[in-house]
Amino acid sequence: MTETGIAGLLLIIANFVISYTGFINEHFFDRYKFEVDKILISKDYKRLISSGFLHVGWTHLIFNMFSLFAFSVLIEANLGELKFLIIYFVSLIGGNLLSLFVHRHHGDYSSVGASGPICGIIFACIALFPGMGISFFGLAFSIPSWLYGIVYVLYSIYGIKSKKDNIGHEAHLGGALLGMTAALIMEPSAFLENYFTILIIAIPTIIFIYIIITRPQVLLVDNYFFNTHKNYYSPDHQYNAERNELQREMDRILDKISMYGMESLSRKEKEKLKEYSHKIR
């Protein structure tokens, strides 16, 4: 058991170094981000881990690293570095596997970010130490860890997602649930001590994961500008936007066929291609 938080510190350094490399090198970013086709078709499984060390910008990175710093020391001090790392990487890989399942028919879907494993660490802390307080930037007041965890997940689900950002929110909840589960497997007595807090957080999380598995479209939250201006779109604008979106989708499918063959298409992609061919006859 250690109180140094060295494993968490090394993860923070790795996130800054790898994310900054992605900021300045687009090829590097594209090579290591989470992307469905690259994983399922090209068998590039390293992306399940490497994508967790990339971020879309400084705000995304700093917010995540502050959250990791705030919670990692307590887990390391009480469980040790090895168990801390197990929780972190189980949450990272498990969250991305859930994302892969949810988006298995969306070949060009991509995402990045350490939010999944950080959610795992946060929810592990909530399960083990629900009364722990989190203080911001040395302020005199603090908030309970369970409240911070809920706010963090809500922010992750809605606040970041837009057409420009590649952030996987389903991976956040998958990571959160797996992190909490891993911690409870390692410290089963914590469930008996903190079962009420664990259940009021775990049950809604499980429900939401069920929803995003059965209805993944709920993840597609448009950005604020679109939501506040969509009523000003004329029918012509809407028609052209839909045509452009369809054309982009067909281009992606045709590129996929040229690279990997017709057999690489999912059932939905084949249906879209057939529907498109009827429209242009």
Buried (B, 14 or more C-beta within 10 A) or exposed (E): EBEEBBBBBEBBEEBBEBBBBBBEEEEBBEBBBBBBBBBBBEEBEEBBBBBBBBBBEEEBBEBBBBBBBBBBBBBBBBBBBEBBBBBBBBBBBBBBBBBBEBBBEBBBBBBBBBBBBBBBBBBBBBBBBBEBEBEEEEEEEEEBBBBBBBEBBEEBBEBBBBEEBBBBBBBBBBBBBBBBBBBBEBBEEBBEEBEEBBEEBBEEBEEBBEBBEEEBEEBEBEEEEEEEEEEEEEEEEEEEEEEEEBEEBBEBBEEBBEEBEEEBBBEEBEEBBEEBEEEEE
